């Protein structure tokens, strides 16, 4: 029983990290109907900015704000300079361009900062608290869970309770109709990319302290697992991204603990295939979201 509880708490802590990154993928999907395969590389770039500012100022929180601001600017720049000119007739066009952007960002980061691992300190203690003799969540895990919950609430309010959020969704679902109704589709897409990159920057700052450190490829594996979490929960559902992230984290923790780490990639693939076969839109998808 103690082992099960230990694996459960460990799965929740890693799942919260995956959920944070899955939120960024969900946000860009809701805003632009695009899966941004460059999200991981963009998050790493903003994390370098955040930790550089944190090192210069001595404050993690100033660095966190700088990373989020850098994410806003980078997302807007990518949409304005690159993605806006990609043809939308074939969905593979955006995928190919995004993968090319990944290679470019990683190459530039490697040339500027090097390919070595840089230490990334967490703002809170990462040692797990003990409950009844069982290692539970650490203060840093609680911070990650709280930050993800706040982002989910804010995104839900943005897309359901504000005129800007509704315009962003309308521009993504039906751009031509939105233009006829007076919506500036171009501006809404830019805003969507900027917000998604900002959430990705926050996720990057949350993810990096849980790994080996900061390096140009720090988000490669995280992106794969977070993409699975987003698909499991539903690409149109912020709450689904969180549930999907926690679910994936728990499954990977149980599989690693009981079957060994070698089976972890297989578990991710099986989970992804099962959801795509049974409920392709994700566990929290709506019929409207699937048929658009």
NORPE-V323335 format. One record per residue. SS is DSSP state (~ for helix, > for strand, _ for the rest). Layout:
BEGIN
SS
SS
END
This chain:
BEGIN
_
~
~
~
~
~
~
~
~
~
~
~
~
~
~
~
~
~
~
~
~
~
~
~
~
~
~
~
~
~
~
~
_
_
_
_
_
_
~
~
~
~
~
~
~
~
~
~
~
~
~
~
~
~
~
~
~
_
_
~
~
~
~
~
~
~
~
~
~
~
~
~
~
~
~
~
~
~
~
~
~
_
~
~
~
_
_
_
_
_
~
~
~
~
~
~
~
~
~
~
~
~
~
~
~
~
~
~
~
~
~
~
~
_
_
_
_
>
_
_
_
_
_
_
_
_
_
>
>
>
>
_
_
>
>
>
>
>
~
~
~
~
~
~
~
~
~
~
~
~
~
~
~
~
~
~
~
~
~
~
~
_
~
~
~
~
~
~
~
~
~
~
~
_
~
~
~
~
~
~
_
_
_
_
~
~
~
~
~
~
~
~
~
~
~
~
~
~
~
~
~
~
~
~
~
~
~
~
_
_
_
_
_
>
_
_
_
_
_
~
~
~
~
~
~
~
~
~
~
~
~
~
~
_
_
_
_
~
~
~
~
~
~
~
~
~
~
~
~
~
~
~
~
~
~
~
~
~
~
_
~
~
~
~
~
~
~
~
~
~
~
~
~
~
~
~
~
~
_
_
_
_
_
_
_
_
~
~
~
~
~
_
END
